[in-house]
Structure formats: structure tokens, C-alpha cells
Amino acid sequence: MRVLFASLVLSLGVASAAFASEAVVDVVLNPMGDFKAKTADVKGEAIQKGDEVFAQNIVVNLKSLKTGVELRDKHTQKHLETEKYPEAVLISASGKGGKGKGKLKIRGIEKDVEGTYKVDGQNLIADFKVNIAEYGIKDINYMGVGVEDEVALHVVVPVKSAK
């Protein structure tokens, strides 16, 4: 469900630990409520060169997203079509001064994304919003409660200095 994402993605809560990758998707429900989908199954790293950061091929395993409710996990997997599209991929991204842009691929569809980031020790922490309808994820509704099209992604990956 609004999960992507993030990507994605991406849903984690270990931002201050060294090299702790994670992805967290904040999903808003209508008429009320919200939930988070989380995974620590995130592969890849960012490179920092001066005040710029770069990343390529950051992969989030969508099959590992957990919401805290088994039935909701099953619905999330169904709507993300994880059997066919098991991963969300940040194909490439770059940023400077805390703002970044990139290209995100979910369900085989590539879209540009923008967001903010910060470097905290050995981690890069990025936040961005994704419109899941743009990735073909629409009309998610269960017993009168629907998922809003916009989800917020919070992704943490290790960051290393360029050599």
C-alpha cells in the first residue's frame, strides 16, 4: 500500500547506529489513521564528496516490509505485486546542501523524486514523498478505509567518503 516505497522503498528506526540500513514508509489512511511499513533489508550505500552526496542502485526488498499486522502485510504485498516486483530501486541520486534528486523504480516504473537528506555520522538519512498512483498503485481500500496516494519515505544507508 502506500508503501513504497520506498521504497521503498522505503522503513526503519536505527538512524543513529553506524551502517544501519533501513527503509520506513509512512502511510496515511482515509478517513482516519496511519501506519508504518518497515524493513532493514536495504542494500547499497551513498558516497560523500565534500558537500555533495551520490548514490546508485539502492535496493529495498519489498517482500520484507512489515507493518505490525499480518493481514495488512499480506494486503501490502498484494498491492505492491511483490511476486512480480520484489524490489524498489533508487537507480541514481545526487544531492547538495541537504536537498537531493533521484530516479526511483517501483513495479517496473521509473519516476523522478526529490527530497531532503542529512549525514549523521556514518549514515545518510533521506526523506521524500512518493505518489504511489504514479507507480500504478491505485484505489487501495479495505472495509471503507483507503490509502492516500502520497506516502512519505524515510531511508537510511551507510555513507562513505569518496577516495
Residue pairs with C-beta under 8 A, 6 or more apart in sequence:
1 27
1 37
1 72
1 75
1 76
1 79
1 80
1 132
1 137
1 140
1 147
2 25
2 27
2 28
2 132
2 137
2 140
2 147
2 148
2 149
2 150
2 151
3 11
3 25
3 27
3 37
3 62
3 65
3 67
3 76
3 79
3 80
3 132
3 151
4 10
4 25
4 62
4 80
4 88
4 106
4 130
4 132
4 135
4 137
4 151
4 153
5 25
5 60
5 88
5 104
5 106
5 130
5 132
5 135
5 151
5 153
6 23
6 25
6 60
6 88
6 104
6 106
6 130
6 151
6 153
6 155
7 23
7 25
7 60
7 88
7 89
7 90
7 104
7 106
7 130
7 153
7 155
8 23
8 25
8 60
8 62
8 88
8 90
8 104
8 106
8 130
8 153
8 155
9 23
9 25
9 42
9 60
9 88
9 90
9 104
9 153
9 155
10 23
10 24
10 25
10 39
10 42
10 60
10 88
10 153
10 154
10 155
11 22
11 23
11 24
11 25
11 36
11 37
11 38
11 39
11 65
11 66
11 154
12 20
12 21
12 22
12 23
12 24
12 38
12 39
12 40
12 42
12 154
12 155
12 156
13 22
13 24
13 38
14 20
14 22
14 40
14 156
15 22
15 120
15 123
15 125
15 156
16 120
16 121
16 123
17 123
18 121
18 122
18 123
18 158
19 122
19 123
19 158
20 40
20 123
20 156
21 40
21 42
21 43
21 44
21 156
21 157
21 158
22 38
22 39
22 40
22 42
22 155
22 156
23 38
23 39
23 42
23 60
23 153
23 154
23 155
23 156
24 36
24 37
24 38
24 153
24 154
24 155
25 36
25 37
25 38
25 65
25 151
25 152
25 153
25 154
26 34
26 36
26 151
26 152
26 153
26 154
27 34
27 35
27 36
27 37
27 147
27 148
27 151
28 34
28 147
28 148
28 150
28 151
29 35
29 145
29 146
29 147
29 148
30 145
30 146
30 147
30 148
31 144
31 145
32 145
33 145
35 67
35 68
35 69
35 72
36 67
36 68
37 65
37 66
37 67
37 76
38 65
38 66
38 67
39 60
39 61
39 62
39 64
39 65
39 66
40 64
41 60
41 61
41 64
42 58
42 59
42 60
42 61
42 155
42 156
42 157
43 58
43 59
43 61
44 55
44 56
44 57
44 58
44 59
44 90
44 157
45 55
45 58
45 157
45 158
45 159
45 160
46 53
46 54
46 55
46 58
46 93
46 124
46 157
46 158
46 159
46 160
47 53
47 54
47 55
47 159
47 160
47 161
47 162
48 119
48 124
48 159
48 160
48 161
48 162
49 161
49 162
51 96
51 97
52 94
52 95
52 96
53 93
53 94
53 95
53 96
53 100
53 117
53 119
53 124
53 159
54 92
54 93
54 94
54 95
55 90
55 92
55 93
55 94
55 102
55 124
55 157
56 90
56 91
56 92
56 93
57 89
57 90
57 91
57 92
58 89
58 90
58 93
58 155
58 157
59 87
59 88
59 89
60 87
60 88
60 89
60 155
61 86
61 87
62 77
62 80
62 82
62 85
62 86
62 87
62 88
63 77
63 82
63 86
65 73
65 76
65 77
65 80
66 73
67 73
67 76
75 140
75 142
77 83
79 137
79 140
80 106
80 107
80 137
81 107
84 107
85 106
85 107
85 108
88 104
88 105
88 106
89 104
89 105
90 102
90 103
90 104
90 105
90 113
90 155
91 102
91 103
91 104
91 105
91 110
92 102
92 103
93 100
93 101
93 102
93 103
93 113
93 126
94 100
94 101
94 102
95 101
95 117
98 116
98 117
98 118
99 114
99 115
99 116
99 117
100 114
100 115
100 116
100 117
100 126
100 128
101 112
101 113
101 114
102 112
102 113
102 114
103 110
103 111
103 112
103 113
104 110
104 111
104 112
104 113
104 130
105 111
106 130
106 132
106 135
106 137
107 135
107 136
107 137
109 134
109 135
109 136
111 130
111 134
111 135
113 128
113 130
114 128
115 126
115 127
115 128
115 129
115 153
116 126
116 127
116 128
117 124
117 125
117 126
117 127
118 124
118 125
119 125
119 159
122 158
122 159
122 160
123 156
123 157
123 158
123 159
124 156
124 157
124 158
124 159
125 154
125 155
125 156
126 153
126 154
126 155
126 156
126 157
127 152
127 153
127 154
127 155
128 152
128 153
129 150
129 151
129 152
129 153
130 150
130 151
130 153
131 149
131 150
132 138
132 147
132 149
132 150
132 151
133 149
138 149
139 146
140 146
140 147
141 147
